[in-house]
Amino acid sequence: MKLNWKLCNCWSLKNHHHLLIRLAVAILLMGFAFRLFFFKSEEFLQTPVVDKTEVAEATPPVVATVDVSEYEDQNQMPQKGNKCGFFELGFASFIACIVAMNELVFSVVSEAEDQNEMPQKEPEIGAEKCDLFTGDWVPNLKGPVYTNASCPLIESHQNCMGNGRPDSGYLYWRWRPENCQLPPFNAEKFLYLMRNKTWALIGDSISRNHVQSLLCMLSTVEQAVEVYHDEEYRSKRWHFPSYNFSVSVIWSPFLAKAAIFEDYNGVSTSEVQLHLDKLDKKWTEQYLNLDYMIISTGKWFLKSSIYYENDTVVGCHYCPKRNLTELGFDFAYRKTLSSVMDFIAASKHKGLVFFRTSTPDHFENGEWHNGGSCQKTMPVKEGDIELKDLNRILRNIELEEFEKAVPRATQNGVKLKLLDFTNLLLLRPDGHPGAYREFQPFAKDKDAKVQNDCLHWCLPGPIDTWNDLIMEIVVNG
């Protein structure tokens, strides 16, 4: 812009000089502010340091990091010969330098928003509706908020780091939903909101897997105190004294009354005796006293079972040695979930009830019992992996029964919400313990044949993201 110096003829020379000095000072202050902001922006690009005393070999691999080398030289404080100084450059060049610096800061922070934990932009009005359960996994340089050393509640079979899993890349990813802002889990805020409340996770060993994740994340603020366990240590309850907040896991793998004959490693001695018309009292008798709960089931219905109604055998699933009608697991699953949803919808419960979809496994070249394994070390993209047929059948029944229950629940004032984590975890074949469900499985023989766990999840690991999503739903609906 060309200045009209004729307007200055009315000024005295003294006033003119004073104005120039003031203008120069103001511009220098603006430049200093830009420099300060620019220097602070480097914090977004710092790779977090993991305490080596807490976790061995937990450095993020190259593939799980963002290459910031192109910014490192540019993002330093201005050096000699590379200054945006007023007296070195003159007025016009100084302004141009400040503008260029501002553009560089914008580009660096924009990159950090995509790759690190910078907040995402709010969806614009008229944009697609937010779906927390659709998205992809992106690198997360910060890594987990806890480790196997900082949280003593991790069971041995999910303690992948403690058991010697050699790779650590699975720790450095976060879930990024489409068209949504998903803040990380805030343990302090969560505990504050849950003062004098009770939570329960009801279901099978995946619920137990999840409760450990939740407790470990909350332990960054306060350690939970175990106040109850059943004889088999499968149902437990913990208390956070400072908040009078309780968290329980209730072992009920079928959600219905069942007699189960198998050991801790899943080896059965007889068929499950499953009563399709009777819900499990272990959770129904506590139901009305719970403020929040997450109910789930799934894979247990694939087991060999004999089905009862009115205490009379009506058929079975996979019982070739018995002269019984093969009804199929899908028959039992639909009937049980229908009963569960009827119970919830008619209950007039005043808290919040989540129904969680079943989680996929990633066994390859076999299953749990016959040599199946999972050796991937990276997430996959949607479309690169398909849900197995059995998992798809379970999921379809879950969604159908949930959708049928929602209108009745709403009519009765019951808050029933869906946690659809199936596809989210389908993309994480790298997140299972695999062979590292046991301590140092290849210490004595690198070619040893060991049982793999490609169903449960490493802790810390992908299942921690569930808590981010749950908190977002609880806080923001």
Disulfide bonds with the S-S distance in Angstrom:
Cys84-Cys97 1.63
Cys130-Cys180 1.87
Cys151-Cys216 2.02
Cys160-Cys458 1.99
Cys316-Cys319 1.70
Cys374-Cys454 2.14
